[in-house]
Amino acid sequence: MKAILKYSLILGLMLTLLYSCRNTSETDDEQTELEQMMNDPENKVEVKDGGDKIKIETKDGDQIKIKKEDGDYKKKVETAEGEEYKLKIDEDGEVKEKTDN
């Protein structure tokens, strides 16, 4: 009886470890919007200054510029319709938004 219980516990432990270490197919869901846009072959992507400046031109004609300066991130979006959005994220996580039409 002890042997059956011992082997059952070992088998259960092994199954738990194998299940938790498996490779899931959720990688597409976990990608950020930026990563998805950069991986899209129809978008034109330019990366400068070791990744501190990223410029993406989408197939729709939108331009997205992301820049890192002194720990702050700045994002500027110019749509094909002529609208412009600016977003600034400070080191503390404070978000400031500016919209020009």
SVG drawing of the C-alpha trace seen along z (x, -y; Angstrom):
<svg xmlns="http://www.w3.org/2000/svg" viewBox="-9 -71 32 73">
<polyline fill="none" stroke="black" stroke-width="0.4" points="0.0,0.0 2.8,-2.4 4.5,-1.7 1.3,-2.5 0.9,-5.8 4.6,-6.6 4.5,-6.0 1.2,-8.0 2.8,-11.0 5.9,-10.8 3.8,-10.5 1.6,-13.4 4.6,-15.6 6.2,-14.7 3.0,-15.5 2.7,-18.8 6.3,-19.8 5.9,-18.8 2.6,-20.6 4.0,-23.9 7.1,-23.8 5.4,-23.3 5.8,-25.8 2.4,-27.5 1.2,-28.9 0.0,-32.1 3.1,-34.1 1.1,-36.0 -1.4,-37.1 1.4,-38.2 3.1,-40.5 2.5,-44.1 0.9,-46.3 4.3,-47.7 5.8,-44.3 2.9,-43.2 3.3,-46.3 7.1,-45.8 6.6,-42.2 4.1,-43.1 5.8,-42.7 3.6,-45.4 4.9,-48.1 8.1,-50.0 10.2,-50.0 13.3,-52.1 15.2,-51.6 17.9,-54.1 20.3,-54.8 20.3,-51.2 16.5,-51.1 16.0,-54.4 14.2,-55.7 11.6,-53.7 9.7,-54.9 6.9,-52.9 5.0,-53.7 1.9,-51.6 0.2,-50.4 -2.6,-52.9 -0.3,-55.8 0.0,-56.4 3.4,-57.3 4.3,-56.3 7.5,-57.6 8.6,-56.4 11.6,-57.9 13.3,-57.3 15.0,-60.3 16.4,-60.3 14.1,-57.5 11.0,-59.1 9.2,-57.7 7.6,-59.9 5.1,-58.6 3.9,-60.6 1.2,-59.4 0.4,-61.1 -2.6,-59.6 -3.2,-59.6 -6.1,-62.0 -3.8,-64.6 -4.5,-64.1 -1.7,-64.1 -1.4,-62.5 1.4,-62.9 1.9,-60.8 4.6,-61.1 5.4,-58.5 7.6,-59.7 10.0,-57.5 7.4,-57.4 4.8,-56.0 2.8,-59.3 1.1,-59.6 0.6,-62.9 -1.5,-63.1 -1.7,-65.9 -4.0,-65.9 -3.8,-68.2 -6.3,-68.1"/>
</svg>
